[in-house]
Amino acid sequence: MREDASAPRQTGRRGKGCLPLRSVSPSETPLKRSGSPLGKDPVLNFAYRLLSYRGRSEKELRQRLILKGFDELAVDTVMTRLTANGFLDDRKLAFSLKRYAEESKHLGIVGTKRFLRERGIPREIIDEAVDNVDETDAAHRVARKMMRSSSSYPPEKTMRRLYNALARKGFTAGTIRKTLGRFIRKEEG
């Protein structure tokens, strides 16, 4: 069935239970309207799009914009504008990512620092974010979870596997030793 060219076209998703957003005449397609609501700066529009997906550090965003092929001067201008308007804040992002690394990924201090470095956070901000972290509780949670799944192994193998798993998660050697000592005492007692 062919659509009548003079009939108003419907925009929006077509699907079960979806109503059209509004009628648009054929001469007024969405691309021919008055422009983007964000403005005409393609660098700024692309930066907003990237930031809408997830938080990004200044280094990450700069790399993505330059990789896209935008001029460095335009990128610098957009980066200054985004920082001034509060869209880019490495300190806030670092604390948010630290919380995510600890609560969701169950990483220790070393693992959290590595995770933040990979996301382009500057070293001094990483040190500030990871300053007062007590990783013993997180190490005990990871160890308890692992102990449930490896109860059929001999104790030596279980402890070796537990040590390696905690080391991969980025816990310090002292924290790993304390955690293993706690679980060894539980087994003996």
C-alpha positions in Angstrom: 0.0 0.0 0.0 1.4 3.3 -1.1 1.2 6.4 1.1 -0.4 9.5 -0.2 2.3 12.2 -0.6 -0.1 15.0 0.3 -1.3 13.3 3.6 0.5 14.3 6.8 3.2 11.8 7.8 3.3 10.5 11.4 6.5 10.6 13.4 7.4 8.4 16.3 7.7 4.7 16.7 5.0 2.7 15.1 4.1 -0.3 17.2 1.5 -1.9 19.3 0.0 0.7 21.6 2.2 3.6 20.5 0.6 6.8 19.5 2.2 9.1 17.0 4.2 12.0 18.5 2.8 14.6 16.1 1.8 15.0 12.4 4.5 16.3 10.1 3.7 17.5 6.6 5.9 16.0 3.8 7.7 19.4 3.3 8.6 19.5 7.0 10.7 16.5 7.6 12.5 16.2 11.0 15.8 17.0 9.3 14.5 20.2 7.7 13.2 21.7 10.9 14.9 24.6 12.6 17.9 22.6 13.6 19.2 20.6 16.6 17.9 21.6 20.0 21.5 21.6 21.2 22.7 24.1 18.6 24.7 23.9 15.4 28.1 23.0 16.9 28.8 19.4 15.8 31.7 19.0 18.3 29.4 20.0 21.2 26.6 17.8 19.9 28.8 14.8 19.6 30.3 15.4 23.1 26.8 15.6 24.6 25.9 12.4 22.9 29.0 10.6 24.3 28.2 12.0 27.8 24.6 10.9 27.6 25.8 7.2 27.3 28.0 7.3 30.4 30.3 9.6 32.4 33.6 10.2 30.8 36.9 11.7 32.0 38.3 14.7 30.3 41.1 12.6 28.8 38.5 10.0 27.5 36.3 12.6 25.9 39.2 14.5 24.3 40.5 11.3 22.8 37.1 10.3 21.4 36.5 13.8 19.9 39.9 13.9 18.3 39.5 10.3 17.0 36.3 11.4 15.4 38.3 13.9 13.4 37.4 17.2 15.0 39.9 20.1 15.1 41.9 20.3 18.3 41.1 24.0 18.8 37.3 23.2 18.5 37.8 20.3 20.9 39.6 22.5 23.4 36.8 25.1 23.2 34.1 22.4 23.8 36.1 20.9 26.7 36.4 24.3 28.4 32.7 24.9 27.9 31.7 21.5 29.3 34.0 21.8 32.3 32.7 25.3 33.1 29.1 24.1 32.9 29.7 21.1 35.1 29.3 18.3 32.5 33.0 17.3 32.9 34.3 16.8 36.4 37.0 14.2 36.9 36.8 14.4 40.7 33.1 13.5 40.8 33.5 10.8 38.2 36.4 9.3 40.2 34.4 9.0 43.3 31.4 7.5 41.4 33.7 5.0 39.6 35.4 4.2 42.9 32.0 3.3 44.5 31.2 1.2 41.4 34.5 -0.6 41.5 34.1 -1.5 45.2 30.4 -2.3 45.3 29.8 -4.0 41.9 33.2 -5.2 40.7 34.5 -6.0 44.3 37.9 -4.6 43.6 40.6 -3.9 46.2 42.7 -0.7 46.3 45.1 -1.7 43.6 42.3 -2.9 41.3 40.3 0.3 41.9 43.4 2.4 41.1 43.9 0.4 37.9 40.3 0.7 36.9 40.3 4.5 37.4 43.6 4.9 35.5 42.1 2.9 32.6 39.2 5.4 32.5 41.7 8.4 32.2 41.4 9.8 35.7 44.5 11.8 36.7 46.8 10.2 39.3 46.4 12.9 42.0 42.6 12.6 41.8 42.9 8.8 42.0 45.0 9.1 45.1 42.4 11.4 46.7 39.5 9.1 45.8 41.2 6.0 47.1 42.7 7.7 50.2 40.5 6.3 53.0 39.5 2.9 51.6 39.2 -0.1 54.0 39.3 -3.1 51.7 39.1 -5.8 54.4 35.3 -6.1 54.3 35.3 -6.4 50.5 38.0 -9.0 50.7 36.0 -11.0 53.2 32.8 -10.8 51.0 34.7 -12.1 48.0 36.4 -14.8 50.1 33.1 -16.0 51.6 31.5 -16.2 48.2 34.4 -18.2 46.8 34.5 -20.5 49.8 30.9 -21.5 49.2 31.7 -22.6 45.7 35.0 -24.4 46.5 34.1 -26.4 49.6 34.8 -29.7 47.8 38.5 -28.9 47.2 41.4 -29.7 49.6 42.2 -26.8 52.0 45.6 -26.1 50.4 44.1 -25.8 47.0 41.2 -23.7 48.2 43.5 -21.2 50.0 45.8 -21.0 46.9 42.7 -20.3 44.7 41.4 -17.8 47.1 44.8 -16.0 47.3 45.0 -15.8 43.5 41.4 -14.6 43.1 41.9 -11.8 45.7 45.2 -10.8 44.0 43.5 -10.6 40.6 40.8 -8.3 42.2 43.6 -5.9 43.3 43.7 -6.5 47.0 46.9 -5.8 48.8 49.1 -8.7 50.1 48.5 -7.7 53.7 44.7 -7.7 53.3 44.9 -11.1 51.5 47.0 -12.6 54.4 44.5 -11.3 57.0 41.6 -12.7 55.1 43.2 -16.1 54.6 44.2 -16.2 58.2 40.6 -15.5 59.2 39.4 -18.4 57.1 42.1 -20.8 58.2 41.1 -20.1 61.9 37.5 -20.7 61.0 38.4 -24.1 59.5 40.5 -25.1 62.5 38.0 -23.8 65.1 
